[in-house]
Structures are given as C-alpha cells and as structure tokens.
Amino acid sequence: MDYYNTLGVNRNASPDEIKKAYRRLAGQHHPDKGGDTATFQKIQEAYETLSDPQKKQQHDNPNPFGGMHGGNPFGGPGGMNFGFPGGSFQFHTGGNPNGGFDDIFSQMFGHQRNQPQSYRTSIWITLEQVHNGGEQTLQFQTPQGGMQNVKIQIPKGIVDGGTLRYDNLIKDGILLIEFRVHPHQKFERNNNNLRSTQEIDIFDLIVGSTFKFTTISGKTVDVIIKPNTKPDTVLKLEKHGLPVHNRAHEVGDQFILIKPILSDTIDSRIIDAINKSKNR
C-alpha cells in the first residue's frame, strides 16, 4: 500500500502537511460520522507509518530481505515479532531490548540467561486518554504460542512517542510500550498546553459578548469577550490543558485564538448606523 496516496500527499510532504491531511480525512471517514470503517483504518495505518520516522524510512526504502527487520534473520533488533489485535509485539531474548550478537550467539550455542524476556509494542490513544489516563487491555501471542491478556494503566500526560516499561505484568518478562497520540480535530497540543480556534461574530468583538467553550475534560466554561476585542486575540484558560506526566498536580493551559466572522445577514439598522458614523 502506498501510504502517500492514501493520505493524498506527495513524498516530500512535511510532517505538518501529513498531519493536516490525516485530520481532514479522518474527519471525513470517521465511523461515528457515517464513514467506512475499513477506509478509516487504512487512513490511521498510513498516518501511523508516515508520522514515525523509522517506519516512514522502511516504507520509503523497502527492505530487500522481505520479512527481516534491519537485516537480522531473527526478525527485529535481536528478537521476533508476535501479532496482537491492533499491532504487534516484538520479543527479545536475554532481556536485552537492543539485541545484538551476544543474544544471537546465546541462541546458537544454547547459553541461557537469568534475565527477563522483553516485549515491545506501540499503541494509539486519544488526547482525552492523555488527559484522563485510564486502563486498557492488550492481547498478544507468546513465543510458546499461547494467548495472554494484560491490563495496563495509561499514564496521564504521556507524550506522543513516549515509551514506558511495565514490570510484573508478564511472567518472567517486561513490557515496553510506546504511546502514540492521535491528532485531535479541536485541540492542538503544545507540550501540556492546548490551542484551539474559536469563530466569533465581528460585531460581538466590537460590543463584547460571551461564548461557551468545552474543554478537553468535558467541562463547559463561559468565556468573556471584552468590548473592542481585536481579531486574532489569544485568550487563556488557566489550568484547562493537559496534566504533566508524573506531576499530575501540574496542569497546562488552554489557549483560544479568536477568529472574526461576518454574518450572512446583517440588520439594516446596523448598516445605517455604520454609514452615518462614516459620514460624520
């Protein structure tokens, strides 16, 4: 599959162009909006690949050795890949996540190590999950062929691409999970701050007004527009952003960019008042 064609971008597209294309297509084809699930999944798969530098490089330069990863006949950097719904785990021998010749020779000559095996995977979460945290169940196939379920805690404030280690979830093993965060249609993340755009009638900017804004937490707050507010003003809602990872008592802010719009119909009295003011 050509992921560039899926997102409708060229091969020289910047990360921002790829993200914008994903947001547009995801909004059009989201199942909650009546879109086709298979098409939406292809769009997600394309963005997951092209937004990850390593996966993008593998897509742009296919490995001539087919199923090998990085030229390693054991399948990955020192291990083997095992499938699970929504992704795949990478199994490493000897507890060395980076693999290497020492692990390969250990397999060849039968040397056993008293170190835990490691499993590596990546999962996609929403920005709401970054804010709220929560629990998620993963299912994967073990090297012995069995299926195992594990429940993980999604840490509040986790960054896109952040990797965490989970001990004591897998027998004689450790779990390494990379968290990827879906772009949001309303909120743009900047560290732990969030940025949104709000359209306001130009006359409300002139005389002042109030509008309701729903934050990432789901809370609705009243935002005041002062009289004579200029276009492209940025308003700040303190402590309505994302929690800081491992410092849950610290929370970022929500910034709102005000964009003026003009109503399709304008009261004739307003037009008359404007003309009188101009003719003074």
Secondary structure, 3 states (H helix, E strand, C coil): CCHHHHHCCCCCCCHHHHHHHHHHHHHHHCHHHCCCHHHHHHHHHHHHHHCCHHHHHHHHCCCCCCCCECCECCCCCCEEEEEECCEEEEEEHHHCCCCCHHHHHHHHHCCCCCCCEEEEEEEEECHHHHHHCEEEEEEEECCCCCEEEEEEEECCCCCCCCEEEEEEEECCEEEEEEEEECCCCCCEEECCEEEEEEEEEHHHHHHCEEEEEECCCCCEEEEEECCCCCCCCEEEECCCCCEECCEEEEECCEEEEEEEECCCCCCHHHHHHHHHHHCC
